[in-house]
Amino acid sequence: MADDRVTRLQQAAEVVALLQRADLLVALGQASELVVTTLRSGATVLLCGNGGSSADAAHLAAEFVGRCTVERGALPAICLSDSSSVVTAVGNDYGFDRVFARQVEAFGKPGDLLIALSTSGRSPNCVNALTTARERGVATLGFLGRDGGDMAALCDVALIAPSDVTARIQECHQVWAHIIAEDVDRLWAN
């Protein structure tokens, strides 16, 4: 058992090390710039995901509303899975595939940004949210895995973790989220 944990730790380190690939660094820079541009303009960052990706979306929203590394003013970010009343009402009345799209309709404005997180890149409710965002002039950023799935083509910028293992993908998403949050903090602190 202990040897298996060491192996998994090594695998995690290897996948995170791959985030230094040139193509992924370019995409990360584009993602960070998209977030910074959105927040600088006074627009809102909307986030969505399911399960662990929902938790990661909520975490990133908290980094913007609160702070990550330095003291600064609060920034507008909303995790669309945070309201159980909204999610269950929309899920009941319109179907679970619409729980995020309906909220993008309610809150999304041109100039805003939707960040959708999915380890498969195929979550129907995230696909629908990205489609709705594009229709409304909301920029789109995906934190994805595997081959990027259907969501990659709907994203202005797609960060695709170099793994097919859900845990490793989520670890990459967490690293990227913190780097972007740190970039935001540094710009607002100056």
Secondary structure, 3 states (H helix, E strand, C coil): CHHHHHHHHHHHHHHHHHHHCHHHHHHHHHHHHHHHHHHHCCCCEEEEECCHHHHHHHHHHHHHHCCCCCCCCCCCEEECCCCHHHHHHHHHHHCHHHHHHHHHHHHCCCCCEEEEEECCCCCHHHHHHHHHHHHCCCEEEEEECCCCCCCHHHCCEEEECCCCCHHHHHHHHHHHHHHHHHHHHHHHHC
